[in-house]
Amino acid sequence: MPQENKNARIQIAQIDNPRTTNGKITWVNIVDAGKKEIEYLRKKYGFQLAHLQASSGNVFSQRPAIHKADDYFFLILHFPLYQNDQIVASEVDFFIGHGFLITLHHGNLKPLNEFFNLCKKDGASLLTFELESSSVLLYEILQKLMLGCYPLLDKNSIAITKVEEIIFSREERQAVSKILFLRQNIINFRKIMQSHKNILTKLEELKSSLVASNELKKYYRELVDHSKTIWDILENQKEVIEILNSTNESMLNYRLSDIMRTLTIFSVIVFPLTLFATVFAIRPAGGMPFVDSPYGFWLVIELMALIALLMVYFFKKKKWL
């Protein structure tokens, strides 16, 4: 049964299976930990000061980490969060010991919030209820957070498909901003997930009675497999968006070269006509052919038009047009 706590930021749920001889498991879920919450953990559990400072709500760790203490271990992991159409990192800190698990986060990870609510309302449905192990509870939390990554990967895939449609509908300029935005999201996603496999492998290999059994190691190997799958999908998305970026640049360059070719041909045609008109405007003292004729103007125009047509014919014959 959940326990009430006067501090609204500290939520507590307990999992107790009466059919087993193991002790109950206490999950302390803390959102936006401040000085009061850190002091609560120090007094109640005696965690190391460095670990408590690292888990403060106003501190963001730049990299995942795992630290083993005498009777607990401390884990820092980052998970992707979709915020204002951008993928950003959200940190979750874990303290795990015999009979307890503590999570500290900012409350913006939906899978974690939903799983905690499920634990409070229907703890008997969890694997932790059956095995009564804080390490199993950690596995279930990490599994939910890992599974929460797949919908974000699907969003990336849908966005990639839309970019591909935009590119091949000849909207290259519109595609540029979409590609840059997608590349940033994929890069951020990769930064968040790149250390997960190593951290989870270290957790699986940790020499501690908390994760010593082969059954527990089997569960943590499943998490490692999830991290590999997510990373493989990210690698594929990265390759696809790079190919689409190259394709879009090629199409932009082709359009630019096509425009430049058209302008060049136009200027080549206009230049001799301009020269021709300038020569006839000189009007030397000895006279100029066609100028003094009553039809001189039209004769000059016809001659210029003939020159222009001959040049167009020449360009088409050379397949420059």
Secondary structure, 3 states (H helix, E strand, C coil): CCECCCCCCEEEEEECCCCCCCCCEEEEEEECCCHHHHHHHHHHHCCCHHHHHHCCCCCCCCCCEEEECCCEEEEEEEEEEEECCEEEEEEEEEEEECCEEEEEECCCCHHHHHHHHHHHHCHHHCHHHHHCCHHHHHHHHHHHHHHCHHHHHHHHHHHHHHHHHHHHCCCHHHHHHHHHHHHHHHHHHHHHHCCHHHHHHHHHHCCCHHHCCHHHHHHHHHHHHHHHHHHHHHHHHHHHHHHHHHHHHHHHHHHHHHHHHHHHHHHHHHHHHHHHHHHHCCCCCCCCCCCCCCCHHHHHHHHHHHHHHHHHHHHHHCCCC
